[in-house]
Amino acid sequence: MYQYEWIGRINNNALSVVQVENRTLDFHAHEQSDELFLILEGELTLETGDGLLPLNAGEMVIIPCGMRRRPIIAARVKLLLMEYDTISKP
């Protein structure tokens, strides 16, 4: 399961609510900006070059621009994602 809902913009950053279940992404980095993860429900683990970072509901992390990471999602998680807005929305 993967549901992505764009909800707005703050300055040049897109705000999205994402629901994902049983999914692990490949390692990647965002070269244009930092990325914020705020866990609304459930949990996920971010793997970085520094190790594993488990995040539970109510917790937040900002991943710095250029840092390689991959989300590891074992069960359903709902999160607020804030990242550089590369798509123009009204």
N, C-alpha and C positions, 0 to 999 in steps of 0.2 A: 504494500500500500504506500502511495506517495500522493499527498495533496498539498498544493502550493497555492496560497491566496495572497495576492498583493493587496496591502491595506492602506498604503500611503507613502508619503515621502517626507523626510526631514532634511532640509537643505539639499544636498546631492546624494542622500542615502535613501535606499528603498527599504520599507518595512514590510515584512511578510510574515504570515502565520503558516507554519509548515507542520504537517502531520505525516509521520513516517513510521513504518513498521518493518522489522527484520531486513535491514539494509546496511551494507558497509560500502562506503565510497572509496575510490582509489585515493592515494596521497595526492594532494594538490596544494597550490598556494594562490592567494589573491595578490596580484602585484600592484593594484591600484589603490587599495585601502584596507583598513582594519575590518574585522567582521565580528559582530556581537551575536552571541547566542544567549537567550534567556529561556530557560526550561519552564514551560507552563504546566505540563503534566508528564508524568513518566520519568525516564532517565535515558541518558546516552553517555557514551565515552568518547572523548576526543583523544586520538593518538597523535602525538607530535614527536619531533626529534628529542624532546625532553622527557618523553615517557607517556603514560596513560593518565588522563584527567577525567575521572567520573563526575558527572553532573546530574543532580536530582532536581525535582520540581522546586522552583523558587531560587535556584542558583543561576548565576550568570558568569560568562567569561567573554573577554575581548581578545581575539586572536590578532596579533600584530600583522601588518602588511608584510607579505613575503614569507611568513612562517608556513612551512609545510605541515599539513594536518590531514586527518581522515576521520570522519565521524563513524563510530561503530554503534549500531542500533539493534539491540536484541529483541526488544518488544516495542509496542506503540509508544511514541513520544510526540508531544505537541510543543512547539517552540516558537518564539518570536525571533526572527532573524533580521538583523540590520546590516546591510552591505551597500557598497557603492552602487548607485543606480545607473546601470548601463543601458536601460531601456526607457525611452521617454513615455511617460504616462500623463493623462490629462490632470 
